Amino acid sequence: MPERQYFVYILTNCSRHPLYTGVTSKLRGRHSQHKEPGPEGDSYTARYNLTRLVYFERYDYINNAIAREKQIKRWSRKKKVVLIERMNPKWDDLSREWGMPIDCEGIVRRAEEEQKT
């Protein structure tokens, strides 16, 4: 009987570009690391503000999770979008219950207002 659970996950930002695929045994903790700036945070996800968890799968065995992560990473963006939209058609932040959700509509609205001025 497996003692742990493993997760394959996809992160993105408010503009939905780019998509980041990862694997972890502690989804909530790893997601927090992606959100942190500095040496503890992930530089790629911090650079592109990839803080929205839009997809995940749960596995009992790490080898299965790693194999799935590698498979998804080889896919085209179009195929990843289909995968996400099957589970999460509105691209909701699935981590919203863990803390303050990201207000993408507000961010987009502010950016549009700044471009007008």
PENOR-V182328 format. One record per pair of residues at least 4 apart in sequence whose C-alpha atoms are under 7 Angstrom apart, sorted by the first residue. I is the first residue (numbers start at 1). GAP is how many residues later the second one is. If there is no record, write none. Layout:
i = <I | I>
gap = <GAP | GAP>
This chain:
i = <2 | 2 | 4 | 5 | 5 | 5 | 5 | 6 | 6 | 6 | 6 | 6 | 6 | 6 | 6 | 7 | 7 | 7 | 7 | 7 | 7 | 7 | 7 | 7 | 8 | 8 | 8 | 8 | 8 | 8 | 8 | 8 | 9 | 9 | 9 | 9 | 9 | 9 | 10 | 10 | 10 | 10 | 10 | 10 | 10 | 10 | 11 | 11 | 11 | 11 | 11 | 11 | 11 | 11 | 12 | 12 | 12 | 12 | 12 | 12 | 12 | 12 | 12 | 13 | 13 | 13 | 13 | 13 | 14 | 21 | 21 | 22 | 23 | 23 | 23 | 24 | 26 | 27 | 28 | 29 | 30 | 31 | 32 | 33 | 33 | 33 | 34 | 34 | 34 | 34 | 34 | 35 | 35 | 35 | 36 | 36 | 37 | 37 | 42 | 43 | 44 | 45 | 45 | 46 | 52 | 53 | 53 | 53 | 54 | 54 | 54 | 54 | 54 | 54 | 55 | 59 | 59 | 61 | 62 | 63 | 64 | 65 | 66 | 67 | 68 | 69 | 70 | 71 | 75 | 75 | 76 | 77 | 78 | 79 | 80 | 81 | 82 | 83 | 84 | 84 | 85 | 85 | 88 | 93 | 96 | 96 | 103 | 104 | 105 | 106 | 107 | 108 | 109 | 110 | 111 | 112 | 113>
gap = <58 | 59 | 56 | 20 | 53 | 54 | 55 | 18 | 19 | 52 | 53 | 54 | 55 | 56 | 59 | 16 | 17 | 18 | 20 | 49 | 50 | 51 | 52 | 58 | 14 | 15 | 16 | 48 | 49 | 50 | 57 | 61 | 12 | 13 | 14 | 46 | 47 | 48 | 9 | 10 | 11 | 12 | 43 | 44 | 45 | 46 | 8 | 9 | 10 | 39 | 40 | 41 | 42 | 43 | 4 | 5 | 6 | 7 | 8 | 38 | 39 | 40 | 41 | 4 | 36 | 37 | 38 | 39 | 90 | 48 | 52 | 47 | 42 | 43 | 46 | 6 | 4 | 4 | 4 | 4 | 4 | 4 | 4 | 7 | 8 | 9 | 7 | 8 | 11 | 12 | 17 | 6 | 11 | 16 | 4 | 5 | 4 | 9 | 4 | 4 | 4 | 4 | 5 | 4 | 41 | 40 | 41 | 42 | 30 | 34 | 37 | 38 | 39 | 40 | 29 | 5 | 6 | 4 | 4 | 4 | 4 | 4 | 4 | 4 | 4 | 4 | 4 | 4 | 4 | 5 | 4 | 4 | 4 | 4 | 4 | 4 | 4 | 4 | 4 | 5 | 4 | 6 | 4 | 8 | 4 | 5 | 4 | 4 | 4 | 4 | 4 | 4 | 4 | 4 | 4 | 4 | 4>
